[in-house]
């Protein structure tokens, strides 16, 4: 089944999000039918706060500028894209920092590393992931020089199949050619993505760097560890997004590894195969010799639902990457701060109710 064009979907979503919300109330029926991709916030004018006074005990240590991609959603999970710089606060180890750069433009420069599980565990649903990964590559790398990407696959060992390029077609075509076989060296593949690709000038500040990992989180062949690659992601200011290949009804402790990697770096994991039956009530109440499934495995109905789930998953990932706020700051750290050489925690705060903020949890500063 051919997926609808993501480019067309995202273009339509962007045009809808750009239209201001009407002031009058919408009838209840119409409100239920309309689900805009981007929520708009009606913001009261906050009182002008005095800028924090410079503390003579503070010094600027010699660390790189910290880039913090931020996603804000409302209670319905819709992206909120019309906040201003004054609506954000960044706390570094609990101390507010001055935001030196703020950007909410769509389609900001980015380098995308695609890391794809080609182990035997991915065989069952591979054709669905193959098509979806190809579409995602074409969407995130539309041919503009602002957008670059590379492709790594892994079995018992990782392999850099396509180095950094602006050509999304070449990555999509390579994804269509590969086939699963072998073990799983996920952590080694992440390490390769962070150390072996050809870097773009300015990376990871501008363009920023993200990894899209299509995997079940399982690893049985890596020399590197989960903690090692998470720390390296944090040191290099990389955000990880995961598309889980764990099938409906399966519970695997390894998937939690993928979730942890994403959450620690400010990303998230979407699980399209777990939601095949979300909109179907009572499917477990009808006994069947083949199992209690609304759609028979391998049937046209099952494949259609699976394809739609995959489409929603990659649309979510692509939508988040293109609607983030980008904040930057240079940390001001007290001279006697004992944590200035180790991992420092970041909190991003938005001063509005019912807003949910997702950002990286921290970073490792360079030694002064």
C-alpha positions in Angstrom: 0.0 0.0 0.0 1.4 3.4 -1.0 1.4 5.9 1.9 -0.1 9.4 1.2 2.5 12.0 0.4 3.9 13.4 3.7 5.1 16.6 2.0 1.5 17.3 1.0 0.2 16.5 4.5 2.8 18.7 6.2 2.2 21.6 3.8 -1.6 21.4 4.5 -0.9 21.3 8.2 1.4 24.3 8.0 -1.2 26.3 6.1 -3.9 25.5 8.6 -1.6 26.4 11.5 -0.9 29.8 10.0 -4.5 30.9 10.1 -5.3 32.7 13.3 -8.1 31.3 15.5 -11.5 33.2 15.2 -12.6 35.1 18.3 -16.2 33.7 18.3 -17.0 30.4 19.8 -17.2 27.4 17.5 -20.3 25.1 17.6 -19.6 21.9 19.5 -20.1 19.6 16.5 -17.6 21.6 14.4 -15.1 21.7 17.2 -15.2 17.9 17.4 -14.6 17.6 13.6 -11.7 20.0 13.4 -8.4 19.0 14.8 -5.8 21.5 13.9 -2.2 20.3 13.9 -1.0 23.3 15.8 -2.7 24.9 18.8 -2.7 28.6 19.3 -2.4 30.1 22.8 -4.2 33.3 23.7 -1.6 34.9 25.9 -2.3 37.6 28.5 0.3 40.3 28.7 2.7 39.2 31.5 4.1 41.8 33.8 7.5 43.1 32.8 10.1 41.4 35.0 13.3 43.1 35.8 16.3 41.3 34.3 18.3 39.4 36.9 21.2 41.3 38.4 24.7 40.2 37.6 26.3 38.3 40.5 29.9 39.3 41.1 30.6 35.7 42.2 29.6 34.4 38.7 32.0 33.9 35.9 31.5 32.7 32.3 33.4 29.4 31.9 34.9 28.4 28.6 32.1 26.1 27.4 30.4 25.9 24.0 27.1 27.5 23.5 24.3 25.2 24.6 21.6 24.6 22.0 18.2 23.5 23.4 15.5 22.4 21.0 12.1 22.6 22.7 8.8 21.1 21.9 5.6 22.5 23.5 2.2 20.8 23.3 -1.2 21.4 24.8 -3.3 19.0 26.8 -4.5 17.4 23.5 -1.0 16.7 22.2 -1.1 19.5 19.6 2.0 21.5 18.9 2.0 25.1 20.3 4.0 27.2 17.9 3.2 30.8 18.7 5.1 31.4 21.9 7.7 34.2 22.2 11.1 34.3 23.8 9.7 36.1 26.9 7.5 33.0 27.5 10.5 30.7 28.2 12.9 30.4 31.1 16.0 28.2 31.1 17.3 27.0 34.4 20.9 25.5 34.5 21.2 23.6 37.8 18.3 25.7 39.1 19.8 29.1 38.1 18.1 31.1 35.4 20.2 31.8 32.3 20.0 34.6 29.7 18.6 33.3 26.4 20.9 34.6 23.7 19.2 33.1 20.7 15.5 32.3 20.0 14.0 30.9 16.8 10.6 29.5 16.1 10.7 29.4 12.3 9.7 26.2 10.7 12.2 24.1 8.7 15.4 25.2 10.5 18.7 23.7 9.4 19.2 20.1 10.6 21.4 17.1 10.1 19.4 13.9 10.4 21.1 10.5 11.0 18.8 7.6 10.1 19.8 4.5 12.2 17.8 1.4 11.1 17.7 -2.0 12.7 18.3 -4.7 10.1 18.4 -7.7 12.5 16.3 -10.8 12.1 13.8 -9.4 14.6 12.7 -6.7 12.1 11.8 -9.2 9.4 8.1 -9.6 10.2 7.0 -6.0 9.6 10.0 -4.8 7.6 8.1 -3.9 4.4 6.0 -1.4 6.4 9.0 0.2 8.0 10.9 0.2 4.8 8.3 2.3 3.0 7.8 4.6 6.0 11.5 5.2 6.5 11.8 6.0 2.8 9.0 8.6 3.0 10.5 10.1 6.2 13.9 10.5 4.5 12.2 12.3 1.5 10.2 14.6 3.9 13.1 15.6 6.1 15.6 16.0 3.2 13.6 17.8 0.5 16.6 18.8 -1.5 17.3 22.1 0.2 21.0 22.7 1.2 19.8 23.5 4.8 18.9 19.9 5.3 21.4 17.0 5.3 21.3 13.4 6.4 23.1 10.1 6.5 22.1 6.4 6.7 23.4 3.7 9.1 22.1 0.2 9.3 23.1 -2.5 11.8 23.0 -6.2 12.3 26.0 -7.8 14.1 27.9 -4.7 13.2 26.9 -1.2 12.1 27.5 0.1 8.6 27.5 3.6 7.2 25.7 3.1 3.9 25.4 6.7 2.8 27.5 9.5 4.3 26.2 13.1 4.8 24.3 14.3 1.8 21.5 16.8 0.8 20.0 14.1 -1.5 17.1 12.5 0.3 16.3 10.4 -2.8 19.6 8.5 -2.5 18.9 7.6 1.1 15.3 6.6 0.3 16.5 4.5 -2.6 19.1 2.7 -0.5 16.4 2.0 2.2 14.3 0.3 -0.5 17.2 -2.0 -1.4 18.2 -3.3 2.0 17.0 -6.6 3.7 17.1 -7.7 7.3 19.5 -10.4 8.5 21.7 -11.1 11.6 22.1 -9.9 15.2 21.7 -6.4 16.7 24.5 -3.9 17.6 22.3 -0.9 18.3 24.7 0.9 20.7 27.6 0.5 18.3 25.4 2.0 15.5 24.5 5.0 17.7 28.2 5.4 18.4 29.0 5.3 14.7 26.3 7.9 14.0 27.9 10.3 16.5 31.6 9.8 15.5 31.9 8.6 11.9 29.7 10.7 9.6 31.1 13.7 7.7 30.1 16.8 9.7 28.5 19.9 8.3 30.1 23.2 9.2 28.4 24.6 12.3 27.0 21.3 13.5 25.6 20.6 16.1 24.7 24.3 16.8 23.4 25.3 13.4 22.5 23.0 11.8 21.4 21.0 14.9 21.7 17.3 14.8 19.1 14.6 15.4 19.0 10.8 15.1 16.0 8.9 14.0 16.3 5.3 15.3 14.0 2.7 13.8 14.4 -0.3 16.2 13.0 -2.4 19.0 15.7 -1.3 21.4 17.3 -4.8 21.5 21.1 -5.2 21.5 23.0 -8.4 21.6 26.3 -7.6 19.8 27.6 -4.1 20.8 30.9 -3.3 22.3 29.6 0.0 23.6 27.0 0.3 26.4 23.7 2.2 26.7 25.2 4.6 29.2 28.2 5.4 27.0 26.1 6.3 24.0 23.6 8.4 26.0 26.5 10.4 27.5 28.0 10.9 24.0 24.6 12.1 22.7 24.4 14.6 25.6 28.0 15.8 25.1 27.3 16.4 21.4 23.9 18.0 21.9 22.1 15.3 19.8 18.4 14.7 20.1 17.2 11.1 19.5 13.8 10.1 18.1 12.7 6.5 18.1 10.2 4.6 15.9 9.6 1.3 17.8 9.3 -1.9 15.8 7.8 -3.8 18.8 4.7 -5.6 17.6 1.2 -5.2 19.1 0.8 -7.0 22.4 4.5 -7.6 22.8 6.2 -6.3 26.0 10.0 -6.1 25.7 12.3 -4.6 28.3 14.7 -3.6 25.6 12.2 -1.1 24.2 12.7 0.8 27.4 16.4 1.3 26.4 15.2 3.2 23.3 12.8 5.3 25.4 15.5 6.2 27.8 17.9 7.3 25.0 15.2 9.5 23.6 14.0 11.0 26.9 17.5 11.8 28.1 18.2 13.8 24.9 14.9 15.6 24.5 13.3 13.3 22.0 10.6 10.7 22.2 9.6 7.3 20.9 6.5 6.5 18.8 5.1 3.0 18.8 2.9 2.6 15.7 2.4 -1.2 16.0 1.0 -0.9 19.5 -2.0 1.2 18.3 -3.4 -0.9 15.5 -6.6 -1.6 17.5 -6.9 1.6 19.5 -10.1 2.7 17.7 -11.8 -0.7 17.8 -14.0 -1.5 20.8 -14.6 -5.0 21.9 -12.1 -6.8 19.7 -10.9 -9.0 22.6 -14.5 -10.1 23.4 -15.0 -12.2 20.3 -13.5 -15.7 20.6 -11.6 -17.0 17.6 -9.5 -20.1 16.9 -6.9 -17.9 15.3 -6.8 -15.4 18.2 -9.0 -12.5 19.3 -8.1 -10.1 16.5 -10.4 -7.7 14.7 -8.1 -8.0 11.7 -6.7 -11.3 10.7 -2.9 -11.2 10.6 -1.7 -10.7 7.0 -5.2 -9.6 5.8 -5.8 -6.4 3.8 -7.5 -4.8 6.7 -4.6 -5.5 9.0 -2.1 -4.2 6.5 -4.1 -1.1 6.0 -4.3 -0.3 9.7 -0.6 -1.0 10.1 0.2 1.3 7.2 -1.9 4.1 8.6 -0.2 3.6 12.0 3.2 4.0 10.4 2.1 7.1 8.5 0.9 8.7 11.7 4.2 7.8 13.5 6.5 9.3 10.9 4.2 12.3 10.5 4.5 12.9 14.3 8.3 12.7 14.1 8.6 14.9 11.0 6.1 17.4 12.5 8.0 17.7 15.8 11.4 18.2 14.1 9.9 21.0 12.0 7.9 22.8 14.7 10.5 23.1 17.5 11.7 26.2 19.2 15.4 26.6 19.3 16.9 28.3 22.3 20.6 28.9 22.9 22.6 30.2 25.9 26.2 30.4 27.2 26.1 29.1 30.8 27.1 31.5 33.6 28.4 29.3 36.3 29.7 30.3 39.7 33.5 30.1 40.2 33.1 27.8 43.1 30.4 25.5 41.5 31.7 22.0 42.0 29.5 20.7 39.1 31.0 22.9 36.4 33.0 20.0 34.9 30.3 17.3 35.1 26.7 16.7 33.7 24.5 19.8 34.3 20.7 19.5 34.4 18.5 21.8 32.3 14.9 22.8 33.0 12.9 24.7 30.4 9.8 26.4 31.9 6.9 28.0 30.0 4.7 30.4 32.0 1.3 29.2 30.8 -1.1 26.6 32.2 -1.8 23.3 30.5 1.4 23.5 28.4 3.7 20.4 28.2 7.4 21.1 27.5 9.9 18.5 26.2 13.6 19.4 26.0 17.0 17.8 26.6 17.6 17.0 30.3 21.1 18.4 30.4 24.6 18.6 28.9 28.3 18.1 29.7 30.3 21.4 29.6 33.8 21.5 28.4 36.5 22.1 31.1 37.2 25.8 31.7 
